[in-house]
Amino acid sequence: MTSTASTLPLQYDFSLRQHNTFGIDAVAHAYLPVTSVQTLHAFRRASDLSGLPRLVLGGGSNLVLTQDFAGLVLHMCNRGLEIVGDDADATYVRAAAGESWHGLVQWTLAQGLGGLENLSLIPGSVGAAPIQNIGAYGIELQDRFHALTAIDIDTGEILTLDRAACAFGYRDSVFKHDLRDRAVVLDVTLALPKRWQPNLRYADVAQELDARGLQAPTARDVSDAVIAIRTRKLPDPALIGNAGSFFKNPIVPAAQRDALLAQHPQLVSYLQPDQNFKLAAGWLIDQCGWKGKTLGAAGIYEKQALVLVNRGDATGQDIVRLAQAVQADVMARFGVALEPEPIFI
Ligand SMILES: Cc1cc2nc3c(=O)[nH]c(=O)nc-3n(C[C@H](O)[C@H](O)[C@H](O)COP(=O)(O)OP(=O)(O)OC[C@H]3O[C@@H](n4cnc5c(N)ncnc54)[C@H](O)[C@@H]3O)c2cc1C
């Protein structure tokens, strides 16, 4: 059965400024808060909306809005956090896509469940976490992922995807490839380990805990340490518009890394399981002299060269120009291509 958009709580000419952490002032033709899967079924039946381009929006913390959006924004606002079961190895927690990621981490800690603490304070929604397989301080979403539910917005089919089906990679998943623009994540189920051990692989975290005199830290202690480190290092989007790390750390073959190391003995690189090397993008950008620089109304954060910031009224085009200038300099100096992490709209 078809119906019209008039039955839906749509808003037109909707400003997205408050809905992207860069604080870019772009306008969406139409905006629909999605509080349940029923809203999405109703949207699919509304024949007058079917031809519009769509953007699924969470917290807008991984987006560059390069212009106004001449389509419909589906803003995931569904809520719900629950423990759905356990077995000998794990406790299973399900969270709705519209929940805040950091809110989920804090809620699990309040339930006495460890496992997500290294991912504290990552902005954005639960539903977006699988899209780029969020990661920080030695843990990625895939390490705690059990399954998710999504709707295929083209067919209305409800999909259940396990870890293998999500094809997680470094800041990558099936949602950036085969299921791009089709799957809307409705909820995510995580498996939190019964035999919890702190993950202190990152020296920063170990040092912070040491400085606090915590030899046998709890999951809450690790979360507090991660929050303190992130607060020191990264700009708060409420104060300075940004999307976190703007470029992925490039992965290069061993021969290229060796050649670079011969020319630049300070090169920061990490051996990968497949024998390639991950280079620290922030170091490459810093070497090109970009840290703290400004171009138009966009700039590079003073404390971390990997973070592009809005210095005031930056447009999406200001961000794009700066990103391209940085990419060109890194390519000219090191012969390395930097790939942006955020999605350009
Ligand atoms: C200060 C700062 C620090 C950050 N630190 C990290 C970090 O340490 N590690 C890290 O991995 N990332 C980090 N990020 C990036 C960002 O927080 C994550 O990518 C986050 O998962 C994005 O969530 P979001 O809800 O804001 O997504 P949005 O920006 O709203 O959307 C991002 C993409 O996901 C899609 N999407 C969103 N929700 C859904 C859904 N329910 N179903 C289908 N598609 C959906 C959107 O269409 C878009 O393509 C940081 C960002 C900032 C601003």
The ligand as an SDF file (V2000), in Angstrom:
LIG
                    3D

 53 58  0  0  0  0  0  0  0  0999 V2000
   36.4700   14.4700   18.4040 C   0  0  0  0  0  0  0  0  0  0  0  0
   36.2610   13.2110   17.6030 C   0  0  0  0  0  0  0  0  0  0  0  0
   36.9710   12.0760   17.9190 C   0  0  0  0  0  0  0  0  0  0  0  0
   36.7920   10.8860   17.1860 C   0  0  0  0  0  0  0  0  0  0  0  0
   37.5200    9.7820   17.5400 N   0  0  0  0  0  0  0  0  0  0  0  0
   37.3500    8.6160   16.8750 C   0  0  0  0  0  0  0  0  0  0  0  0
   38.0890    7.4540   17.2480 C   0  0  0  0  0  0  0  0  0  0  0  0
   38.8670    7.4610   18.1960 O   0  0  0  0  0  0  0  0  0  0  0  0
   37.8910    6.3240   16.5340 N   0  0  0  0  0  0  0  0  0  0  0  0
   36.9970    6.2640   15.4930 C   0  0  0  0  0  0  0  0  0  0  0  0
   36.8610    5.1980   14.9040 O   0  0  0  0  0  0  0  0  0  0  0  0
   36.2760    7.3540   15.1220 N   0  0  0  0  0  0  0  0  0  0  0  0
   36.4160    8.5200   15.7830 C   0  0  0  0  0  0  0  0  0  0  0  0
   35.7060    9.6380   15.4160 N   0  0  0  0  0  0  0  0  0  0  0  0
   34.7990    9.5580   14.2600 C   0  0  0  0  0  0  0  0  0  0  0  0
   33.3230    9.3010   14.6400 C   0  0  0  0  0  0  0  0  0  0  0  0
   33.0780    9.5980   15.9840 O   0  0  0  0  0  0  0  0  0  0  0  0
   32.8990    7.8490   14.3810 C   0  0  0  0  0  0  0  0  0  0  0  0
   33.0980    7.5130   13.0330 O   0  0  0  0  0  0  0  0  0  0  0  0
   31.4270    7.6020   14.7330 C   0  0  0  0  0  0  0  0  0  0  0  0
   31.1430    6.2170   14.6680 O   0  0  0  0  0  0  0  0  0  0  0  0
   30.4640    8.3450   13.8160 C   0  0  0  0  0  0  0  0  0  0  0  0
   29.1720    8.2360   14.3920 O   0  0  0  0  0  0  0  0  0  0  0  0
   28.0110    9.2320   13.9850 P   0  0  0  0  0  0  0  0  0  0  0  0
   26.7510    8.7090   14.6070 O   0  0  0  0  0  0  0  0  0  0  0  0
   28.3530   10.6220   14.3190 O   0  0  0  0  0  0  0  0  0  0  0  0
   27.9500    9.0110   12.4010 O   0  0  0  0  0  0  0  0  0  0  0  0
   27.5730   10.0660   11.2380 P   0  0  0  0  0  0  0  0  0  0  0  0
   28.6690   11.0520   11.1040 O   0  0  0  0  0  0  0  0  0  0  0  0
   26.1990   10.5890   11.5260 O   0  0  0  0  0  0  0  0  0  0  0  0
   27.5560    9.1050   10.0020 O   0  0  0  0  0  0  0  0  0  0  0  0
   28.7530    8.5190    9.5440 C   0  0  0  0  0  0  0  0  0  0  0  0
   28.4070    7.5150    8.4220 C   0  0  0  0  0  0  0  0  0  0  0  0
   27.6390    6.4480    8.9540 O   0  0  0  0  0  0  0  0  0  0  0  0
   26.3620    6.3620    8.3000 C   0  0  0  0  0  0  0  0  0  0  0  0
   25.3900    5.9800    9.3290 N   0  0  0  0  0  0  0  0  0  0  0  0
   25.1600    6.6010   10.5120 C   0  0  0  0  0  0  0  0  0  0  0  0
   24.2360    5.9220   11.2200 N   0  0  0  0  0  0  0  0  0  0  0  0
   23.8640    4.8650   10.4580 C   0  0  0  0  0  0  0  0  0  0  0  0
   22.9300    3.7910   10.6340 C   0  0  0  0  0  0  0  0  0  0  0  0
   22.1910    3.6590   11.7250 N   0  0  0  0  0  0  0  0  0  0  0  0
   22.8020    2.8880    9.6250 N   0  0  0  0  0  0  0  0  0  0  0  0
   23.5300    2.9950    8.4790 C   0  0  0  0  0  0  0  0  0  0  0  0
   24.4290    3.9770    8.2640 N   0  0  0  0  0  0  0  0  0  0  0  0
   24.5870    4.9010    9.2530 C   0  0  0  0  0  0  0  0  0  0  0  0
   26.1210    7.7450    7.7170 C   0  0  0  0  0  0  0  0  0  0  0  0
   25.2290    7.6920    6.6170 O   0  0  0  0  0  0  0  0  0  0  0  0
   27.5330    8.1290    7.3110 C   0  0  0  0  0  0  0  0  0  0  0  0
   27.8560    7.5100    6.0910 O   0  0  0  0  0  0  0  0  0  0  0  0
   35.8630   10.8410   16.1220 C   0  0  0  0  0  0  0  0  0  0  0  0
   35.1240   12.0010   15.8200 C   0  0  0  0  0  0  0  0  0  0  0  0
   35.3190   13.1650   16.5410 C   0  0  0  0  0  0  0  0  0  0  0  0
   34.5020   14.3910   16.2160 C   0  0  0  0  0  0  0  0  0  0  0  0
  1  2  1  0
  2  3  1  0
  2 52  2  0
  3  4  2  0
  4  5  1  0
  4 50  1  0
  5  6  2  0
  6  7  1  0
  6 13  1  0
  7  8  2  0
  7  9  1  0
  9 10  1  0
 10 11  2  0
 10 12  1  0
 12 13  2  0
 13 14  1  0
 14 15  1  0
 14 50  1  0
 15 16  1  0
 16 17  1  0
 16 18  1  0
 18 19  1  0
 18 20  1  0
 20 21  1  0
 20 22  1  0
 22 23  1  0
 23 24  1  0
 24 25  2  0
 24 26  1  0
 24 27  1  0
 27 28  1  0
 28 29  2  0
 28 30  1  0
 28 31  1  0
 31 32  1  0
 32 33  1  0
 33 34  1  0
 33 48  1  0
 34 35  1  0
 35 36  1  0
 35 46  1  0
 36 37  1  0
 36 45  1  0
 37 38  2  0
 38 39  1  0
 39 40  1  0
 39 45  2  0
 40 41  1  0
 40 42  2  0
 42 43  1  0
 43 44  2  0
 44 45  1  0
 46 47  1  0
 46 48  1  0
 48 49  1  0
 50 51  2  0
 51 52  1  0
 52 53  1  0
M  END
$$$$
